[in-house]
Amino acid sequence: MGTIDDRSPGLLNEVAMLRSSLLWASTNPFLARRMPSYGFVRRAVRRFMPGETPEDALREAARMGAGGVPTVVTWLGENVHSVAEARDVADGYRALAATVKERGLDVELSVKPTHLGLEHGVDVAVRHIEAIAEVARGIVWIDMEGSAHVDSTLAVWGAVRDRTPDVGICLQAYLHRTENDLERLLPRTPNIRLVKGAYREPSDIAMERKSQVDESFRRLTSRMLRERAAGRMGKVAVATHDRRLIADAGRVAFEIGLPSDAWEIEMLYGIATEEQRRLVSAETPLRVLISYGEHWFPWYMRRLAERPANVGFVLKQLVAR
């Protein structure tokens, strides 16, 4: 079966319009307030997150860990209204990190800078992420948000990296600037998670065609794995559900003799579960990202935009009302 770029222009346009509509919905405040009140939406989202509380996330992390699958946990939320709210988020993450350590779980944390006060100053986000990193066991990943925040997010990572090596940064393959960003980061031996990118961006900032994004992802993955083998990078996390991209990463890692503890595939909870089981059976290093929190609507819309086929699952939930 070919990629979406191999199909008819009409289908390409329909998928592009659907993706654009979902990304628009992810930024609409009215929908974010209204849609979560509908039962069919809440039923559909349960496929992608085990619950809204940190205990829900850690319970599932413990279950997956017992089956040999380590996890990353993130608290959904963005764009807090005050420094005090950001401090509350940081305190929540510190409590989460302490629980992870107490229970001996193989769980990393992933945080969004705007959830920790970035829009109130780089220093605010730095202070809060440093506080989380002091408690956390393992890497604290700094997620990448929309393109307007890339420079400030890289500045946050750089400042935190000065204090602790146990911090990672997310890069988005669909941004035209990402190869240059990687070049600038390499002298600091970074931990990097590579994703495709899921925000609504203009064509002069981000690639629009799936084939372009896939090729960028493939090229960046190969570069990162080779730099890891050469000792110029820390941990490499390849975040994708695409079997071909996963196979490409595995082939490069095998060719250069990269040990399994030097890199891993990262996938989202509830997506491509058969592929996750296949990777575990093949002893391919895998880590699954589990999300929790009440403010899940924007995140959920971006997940649907990444895989428009998931819309069919939502429609089934609507019929089942």
Secondary structure as the mmCIF struct_conf table of DSSP 4:
data_model
#
loop_
_struct_conf.conf_type_id
_struct_conf.id
_struct_conf.beg_label_comp_id
_struct_conf.beg_label_asym_id
_struct_conf.beg_label_seq_id
_struct_conf.end_label_comp_id
_struct_conf.end_label_asym_id
_struct_conf.end_label_seq_id
HELX_RH_3T_P HELX_RH_3T_P1 ILE A 4 ASP A 6
BEND BEND1 ARG A 7 ARG A 7
HELX_RH_AL_P HELX_RH_AL_P1 PRO A 9 SER A 26
TURN_TY1_P TURN_TY1_P1 THR A 27 THR A 27
HELX_RH_AL_P HELX_RH_AL_P2 PRO A 29 ARG A 34
HELX_RH_3T_P HELX_RH_3T_P2 MET A 35 SER A 37
BEND BEND2 TYR A 38 TYR A 38
HELX_RH_AL_P HELX_RH_AL_P3 GLY A 39 VAL A 45
TURN_TY1_P TURN_TY1_P2 ARG A 46 PHE A 48
BEND BEND3 PRO A 50 PRO A 50
BEND BEND4 GLU A 52 THR A 53
HELX_RH_AL_P HELX_RH_AL_P4 PRO A 54 ALA A 66
TURN_TY1_P TURN_TY1_P3 GLY A 67 GLY A 68
STRN STRN1 THR A 71 TRP A 75
BEND BEND5 HIS A 81 SER A 82
HELX_RH_AL_P HELX_RH_AL_P5 VAL A 83 ARG A 103
TURN_TY1_P TURN_TY1_P4 GLY A 104 GLY A 104
STRN STRN2 VAL A 107 VAL A 111
HELX_RH_3T_P HELX_RH_3T_P3 PRO A 113 LEU A 116
TURN_TY1_P TURN_TY1_P5 GLY A 117 GLY A 117
HELX_RH_3T_P HELX_RH_3T_P4 LEU A 118 HIS A 120
HELX_RH_AL_P HELX_RH_AL_P6 VAL A 122 VAL A 135
BEND BEND6 ARG A 137 GLY A 138
STRN STRN3 VAL A 140 ILE A 142
HELX_RH_3T_P HELX_RH_3T_P5 SER A 147 HIS A 149
HELX_RH_AL_P HELX_RH_AL_P7 VAL A 150 ARG A 161
TURN_TY1_P TURN_TY1_P6 ASP A 162 ARG A 163
BEND BEND7 PRO A 165 PRO A 165
STRN STRN4 VAL A 167 GLN A 172
TURN_TY1_P TURN_TY1_P7 ALA A 173 TYR A 174
STRN STRN5 LEU A 175 LEU A 175
TURN_TY1_P TURN_TY1_P8 HIS A 176 ARG A 177
HELX_RH_AL_P HELX_RH_AL_P8 THR A 178 LEU A 185
HELX_RH_3T_P HELX_RH_3T_P6 LEU A 186 ARG A 188
STRN STRN6 ASN A 191 VAL A 195
BEND BEND8 TYR A 199 TYR A 199
TURN_TY1_P TURN_TY1_P9 SER A 203 ILE A 205
STRN STRN7 ALA A 206 ALA A 206
BEND BEND9 ARG A 209 ARG A 209
HELX_RH_AL_P HELX_RH_AL_P9 LYS A 210 ALA A 229
TURN_TY1_P TURN_TY1_P10 ALA A 230 GLY A 231
BEND BEND10 ARG A 232 ARG A 232
BEND BEND11 GLY A 234 GLY A 234
STRN STRN8 VAL A 236 ALA A 239
HELX_RH_AL_P HELX_RH_AL_P10 ARG A 243 GLU A 255
TURN_TY1_P TURN_TY1_P11 ILE A 256 GLY A 257
HELX_RH_3T_P HELX_RH_3T_P7 SER A 260 ALA A 262
STRN STRN9 TRP A 263 LEU A 268
TURN_TY1_P TURN_TY1_P12 TYR A 269 GLY A 270
BEND BEND12 ILE A 271 ALA A 272
HELX_RH_AL_P HELX_RH_AL_P11 THR A 273 SER A 281
TURN_TY1_P TURN_TY1_P13 ALA A 282 GLU A 283
STRN STRN10 LEU A 286 TYR A 292
BEND BEND13 GLU A 294 GLU A 294
HELX_RH_AL_P HELX_RH_AL_P12 PHE A 297 GLU A 306
HELX_RH_3T_P HELX_RH_3T_P8 PRO A 308 ASN A 310
HELX_RH_AL_P HELX_RH_AL_P13 VAL A 311 VAL A 319
TURN_TY1_P TURN_TY1_P14 ALA A 320 ALA A 320
#
